[in-house]
Amino acid sequence: MIEYDLHTLDNGLRVILLKDDSTALVSVNMLYGVGAKDESPERTGFAHLFEHLMFGGSKNFPEFDKVVEENAGESNAFTNNDYTNYYITLPSTNLEMALRLESDRMNDLLISQKSLDVQKNVVIEEYKQRYLNQPYGDVWMLIRELSYKVHPYRWSTIGKDISHIEKTDLEYVKNFYSKYYIPNNAILCIAGNIVKKNALELCEKYFGKIEKGKEIQRERIIEPIQTQKRELRVKRDVPQSVIYISFPMSSRLQKEYYAFDLLSDILSNGRSSRLYNRLVKQEQLFTEVNAFITGDVEEGLFVLTGKYRDEVSLEMGKDALIRELSKLSQEVIDAYEFEKVKNKFESTMSFSQIKNIDRAMNLCYFEHLGDIELINKEIDNYQGLEIKFVQEVAKKTFIEEKSNILYYESK
């Protein structure tokens, strides 16, 4: 059971406090409600661009990283389709400095033509290295475009087209910052060796005077129900051919989400899992297989993937994966197997709550979902699932006309 306090400042900033006297450290986590899905199809990659810009310095702290290091801390960030997350971990005696840094870049980020040009070049180089020059680098771009037709999940966080970043101007970037990097679009969690009253006073001191931004009007875009199988075949200079099969699945807040997560674990969690035993060890069709969910806030994807052995045809591997899905849908799941994956999740969840930075991230995430108390309900949500319900979800989902198949063939 994680005990926390949740406060909302007058400007809309939500502040979560978690006290832990067992450590000398404190973690400061700031979540902004802006991800790739908030971008225009004609201008993508900006949430990720800001992940870089936010470390470029602010009015009172031109060198963000240097100040963090001088205070014996470490910081980083990540962007996904739904939100952007920034975090600092440092000695609890230096908490005030962490809050000063975060408030300054929320209110007075330095965005000049020079800083923009520097970070644009960094992002363009990252795009080339990770997506163009790395084996399998463009896989997720292809899968997203294949699996989504109207939802903004159809592009990756790096952007739909890198020219959107290359051609952007300073005014657009400043407007993006003014729209999304505001207190009423942010969630702050402080977790560690703190006095809650003092921590809240520091939040009021450094964030309370920042002006509330305009309420963000979001249009919820619903992906149409898929009624026809989609296939894409590409040839690339890679060591092994790979197959990816995706199916549309539920959003994060639906009960079905937990069923999909368990189904992916039944298929591929560990060497005793179904896919590994049958398709790697017994039939020797693949050298590696996996099943996972994307974990998006809105309707995500259930994904199967396998790396082919050299002599195996693409169709043979695909048929074997589909066959395993059919078995999962049609044959009764063994009660022992079902309980095993439930218990694995429980241990994984428990381990994910050991570090304060992980708890801080999770608290911000669940508050972002709209129900912070989910952090204490997650294990029960999994343990409460019944085999019958999970198999019903599988039967409705794993059908041919809902599949998206990417054959990624070695030249």
Summary of the structure (lengths in Angstrom):
residues: 411
radius of gyration: 22.8
end to end distance: 52.3
largest distance: 65.7
contacts: 1358
relative contact order: 0.16
helix: 47%
strand: 19%
